[in-house]
Amino acid sequence: MTDFKIHHRDGDGVSVIELKGYLDAHTAPDLETAFQKLLTEKKYNVVVNCRDLSYISSAGLGVFMAYVEDIRKNMGDIKLTNMSPKVYNVFDLLGFPILYEIYKDEQEAVSRFKEIKK
């Protein structure tokens, strides 16, 4: 059993999802549930903090791809932050930096949503 946790908090019109542990085929449904809940609640400005994410597989990456279109259709976005070099390399290998904005820290990503609103 792989260890994986999701913590979700809202503030200032932005939902932050913190990922911890291993995001793989076994734990990807947990992230799907979190994204589905945000869509149901009409929360489309999402920051995913990867500070404590130690591993991501293609199944984990697939979750981002599955939900980004619905979120962007609603004038929102998914921004990624705080990636370790190891996790960033997986995203980079698959061309994710072209599709997603990736920031060094969470506050920077949150403030980007505020700038867009103005």
Contacts in CASP RR format, 6 or more apart in sequence:
PFRMAT RR
TARGET T0000
AUTHOR 0000-0000-0000
METHOD contacts of the structure
MODEL  1
MTDFKIHHRDGDGVSVIELKGYLDAHTAPDLETAFQKLLTEKKYNVVVNC
RDLSYISSAGLGVFMAYVEDIRKNMGDIKLTNMSPKVYNVFDLLGFPILY
EIYKDEQEAVSRFKEIKK
1 26 0 8 1.000
2 21 0 8 1.000
2 22 0 8 1.000
2 24 0 8 1.000
2 26 0 8 1.000
2 27 0 8 1.000
3 20 0 8 1.000
3 21 0 8 1.000
3 22 0 8 1.000
4 19 0 8 1.000
4 20 0 8 1.000
4 21 0 8 1.000
4 22 0 8 1.000
4 23 0 8 1.000
4 24 0 8 1.000
4 26 0 8 1.000
4 27 0 8 1.000
4 30 0 8 1.000
5 19 0 8 1.000
5 20 0 8 1.000
5 21 0 8 1.000
6 17 0 8 1.000
6 18 0 8 1.000
6 19 0 8 1.000
6 20 0 8 1.000
6 30 0 8 1.000
6 31 0 8 1.000
6 34 0 8 1.000
7 17 0 8 1.000
7 18 0 8 1.000
7 20 0 8 1.000
8 15 0 8 1.000
8 16 0 8 1.000
8 17 0 8 1.000
8 18 0 8 1.000
8 34 0 8 1.000
8 37 0 8 1.000
8 38 0 8 1.000
9 15 0 8 1.000
9 16 0 8 1.000
9 18 0 8 1.000
10 16 0 8 1.000
10 43 0 8 1.000
12 110 0 8 1.000
12 114 0 8 1.000
13 43 0 8 1.000
13 45 0 8 1.000
13 113 0 8 1.000
14 45 0 8 1.000
14 46 0 8 1.000
14 47 0 8 1.000
14 110 0 8 1.000
14 113 0 8 1.000
15 38 0 8 1.000
15 43 0 8 1.000
15 45 0 8 1.000
15 46 0 8 1.000
15 47 0 8 1.000
16 46 0 8 1.000
16 47 0 8 1.000
16 48 0 8 1.000
16 49 0 8 1.000
16 106 0 8 1.000
16 110 0 8 1.000
17 31 0 8 1.000
17 34 0 8 1.000
17 46 0 8 1.000
17 47 0 8 1.000
17 48 0 8 1.000
17 49 0 8 1.000
18 49 0 8 1.000
18 51 0 8 1.000
18 52 0 8 1.000
19 31 0 8 1.000
19 48 0 8 1.000
19 49 0 8 1.000
19 50 0 8 1.000
19 52 0 8 1.000
19 53 0 8 1.000
20 52 0 8 1.000
20 53 0 8 1.000
21 52 0 8 1.000
21 53 0 8 1.000
21 54 0 8 1.000
21 55 0 8 1.000
22 54 0 8 1.000
22 55 0 8 1.000
23 31 0 8 1.000
23 53 0 8 1.000
23 55 0 8 1.000
23 56 0 8 1.000
23 57 0 8 1.000
23 59 0 8 1.000
23 60 0 8 1.000
23 63 0 8 1.000
24 55 0 8 1.000
24 56 0 8 1.000
24 57 0 8 1.000
24 59 0 8 1.000
24 60 0 8 1.000
25 57 0 8 1.000
25 59 0 8 1.000
25 60 0 8 1.000
27 60 0 8 1.000
28 57 0 8 1.000
28 59 0 8 1.000
28 60 0 8 1.000
28 62 0 8 1.000
28 63 0 8 1.000
31 60 0 8 1.000
31 63 0 8 1.000
32 63 0 8 1.000
32 66 0 8 1.000
32 67 0 8 1.000
35 46 0 8 1.000
35 63 0 8 1.000
35 66 0 8 1.000
35 67 0 8 1.000
35 71 0 8 1.000
36 67 0 8 1.000
38 44 0 8 1.000
38 46 0 8 1.000
38 71 0 8 1.000
39 67 0 8 1.000
39 70 0 8 1.000
39 71 0 8 1.000
39 74 0 8 1.000
42 74 0 8 1.000
44 71 0 8 1.000
44 74 0 8 1.000
44 75 0 8 1.000
44 76 0 8 1.000
44 77 0 8 1.000
45 76 0 8 1.000
45 77 0 8 1.000
45 113 0 8 1.000
46 71 0 8 1.000
46 76 0 8 1.000
46 77 0 8 1.000
46 78 0 8 1.000
46 79 0 8 1.000
47 78 0 8 1.000
47 79 0 8 1.000
47 80 0 8 1.000
47 81 0 8 1.000
47 106 0 8 1.000
47 109 0 8 1.000
47 110 0 8 1.000
47 113 0 8 1.000
48 64 0 8 1.000
48 78 0 8 1.000
48 79 0 8 1.000
48 80 0 8 1.000
48 81 0 8 1.000
49 81 0 8 1.000
49 82 0 8 1.000
49 106 0 8 1.000
50 56 0 8 1.000
50 80 0 8 1.000
50 81 0 8 1.000
50 82 0 8 1.000
50 83 0 8 1.000
50 84 0 8 1.000
50 87 0 8 1.000
51 81 0 8 1.000
51 82 0 8 1.000
51 106 0 8 1.000
53 83 0 8 1.000
53 84 0 8 1.000
53 87 0 8 1.000
54 84 0 8 1.000
54 86 0 8 1.000
54 87 0 8 1.000
55 86 0 8 1.000
55 87 0 8 1.000
56 87 0 8 1.000
56 90 0 8 1.000
56 91 0 8 1.000
58 94 0 8 1.000
61 90 0 8 1.000
61 91 0 8 1.000
61 94 0 8 1.000
61 96 0 8 1.000
64 78 0 8 1.000
64 96 0 8 1.000
64 100 0 8 1.000
67 78 0 8 1.000
68 77 0 8 1.000
68 78 0 8 1.000
68 99 0 8 1.000
68 100 0 8 1.000
71 77 0 8 1.000
71 78 0 8 1.000
77 101 0 8 1.000
77 113 0 8 1.000
78 100 0 8 1.000
79 100 0 8 1.000
79 101 0 8 1.000
79 102 0 8 1.000
79 103 0 8 1.000
79 109 0 8 1.000
79 112 0 8 1.000
79 113 0 8 1.000
80 91 0 8 1.000
80 96 0 8 1.000
80 100 0 8 1.000
80 101 0 8 1.000
80 102 0 8 1.000
80 103 0 8 1.000
80 109 0 8 1.000
81 102 0 8 1.000
81 103 0 8 1.000
81 104 0 8 1.000
81 105 0 8 1.000
81 106 0 8 1.000
81 108 0 8 1.000
81 109 0 8 1.000
82 103 0 8 1.000
82 104 0 8 1.000
82 105 0 8 1.000
82 106 0 8 1.000
83 91 0 8 1.000
83 102 0 8 1.000
88 102 0 8 1.000
91 97 0 8 1.000
91 100 0 8 1.000
91 102 0 8 1.000
96 102 0 8 1.000
101 109 0 8 1.000
101 112 0 8 1.000
103 109 0 8 1.000
103 112 0 8 1.000
END
